[in-house]
Amino acid sequence: MIDTIFKHRTIRSYKSLAIEDEVLEKILKAGTRASTTGNMQVYSVIVTKDKEIKEKLWQAHFKQNMVKQAPVILTFCADFNRFNKWCEQRKAKPGYDNFLSFYTASIDALLAAQNVALEAESHGLGICYLGTTTYMAADIIKALNIPKSVVPVTSIVIGYPQDIPPLTDRLPLEAVVHADVYTDYSEEDIDRIYKDKEALQQTKDLLIENEKETLSQVFTDNRYTKKDNVFFSKEYLKIIERQGFMNNEL
Ligand SMILES: Cc1cc2nc3c(=O)[nH]c(=O)nc-3n(C[C@H](O)[C@H](O)[C@H](O)COP(=O)(O)O)c2cc1C
C-alpha cells in the first residue's frame, strides 16, 4: 500500500474496460473502513455506470472527457439523511441541520474517498478527483436525485488507465511540516520552498502557454480566480443551505 501511495498519479484517460463487480465491491468496502466521526458514517457514495446519467454528470463536470470515458463515476456526499431517519425511527431527536454537521459529514466523505482511491490504485486502476463537484453541486444533485440533508462534496472517476503519466512534483517536506508549533514562512523560506517547482520545464511551458511572468499568476489570474471563487462559494453556500445545513439556531 505504501508503494501504491508513492506511485499515485492522477489518470485522465481511460480504456473502455469495465471494472469487475468483485473488484468494485472490494474498493467500496475499503472506503467504509476509513475513520468516521463517532462511527456514524455520515456520508454516502453514488456509483454511476449508466451512460445517460454519466452524460448528465459530464455536462455538470465542465464536460471533462474522462467523466464519459471512465466506466465508473463515484460521487461522495456529506449525508445526514440516513442517520436522521434512523434517529427519528428510534425516538431520538437529530440536531444535525447546522454547518458543523455538514463539515463533519464532509470530512467523513473525503476520508472514505481517499481510501477508495488508494484501494482502486492497488488494483491497477487509475483515478481522478473532480473539483467540479463543489462548483456544480446543484446540477449534480438534480442528475443523481439527491435528497435534503445530503450534499455532494467530491467525485472520483475510476477505470483502467490508457497511459500512465509521470509523477507530478511535490514541494519539499519542510513546506508542509512544522515542528511542534507553526513557524511562519519568511521571504527566504518561500523562495527556497518554491525554487525547484519554479525551475521545472513544465512551469516554463505553463508561463508561455498562459502568457504570465510567474507561476503564482497562472493560479491567481487563470486557474483559480477570485471572481470564480466568489461565484462558486455563493453557489455552494446556497446549496448547503437548501439541503438543510444552515439552521444554526438552537
Ligand atoms: C479535490 C480535488 C479536485 C480535483 N479536481 C480535478 C478536476 O476537476 N480535473 C482534473 O483533471 N484533476 C483534478 N484533480 C487532480 C489534481 O489536479 C491532481 O491531484 C494534482 O495536479 C496533482 O497531481 P497527481 O494527482 O497526479 O499527483 C483534483 C484533485 C483534488 C484533490
The ligand as an ORCA input file, in Angstrom:
! r2SCAN-3c Opt
* xyz 0 1
  C     -10.265     17.853     -4.584
  C      -9.567     17.657     -5.899
  C     -10.199     18.055     -7.066
  C      -9.603     17.828     -8.311
  N     -10.275     18.170     -9.444
  C      -9.752     17.854    -10.651
  C     -10.502     18.095    -11.825
  O     -11.659     18.575    -11.784
  N      -9.942     17.773    -13.010
  C      -8.686     17.228    -13.106
  O      -8.243     16.943    -14.218
  N      -7.950     16.966    -11.991
  C      -8.453     17.262    -10.765
  N      -7.761     16.975     -9.623
  C      -6.433     16.325     -9.708
  C      -5.293     17.293     -9.360
  O      -5.123     18.204    -10.406
  C      -4.021     16.459     -9.125
  O      -4.209     15.645     -7.987
  C      -2.795     17.350     -8.904
  O      -2.493     18.075    -10.060
  C      -1.564     16.517     -8.519
  O      -1.319     15.539     -9.491
  P      -1.263     13.983     -9.116
  O      -2.570     13.601     -8.506
  O      -1.038     13.258    -10.435
  O      -0.126     13.785     -8.181
  C      -8.315     17.219     -8.372
  C      -7.681     16.828     -7.184
  C      -8.299     17.035     -5.968
  C      -7.622     16.575     -4.702
*
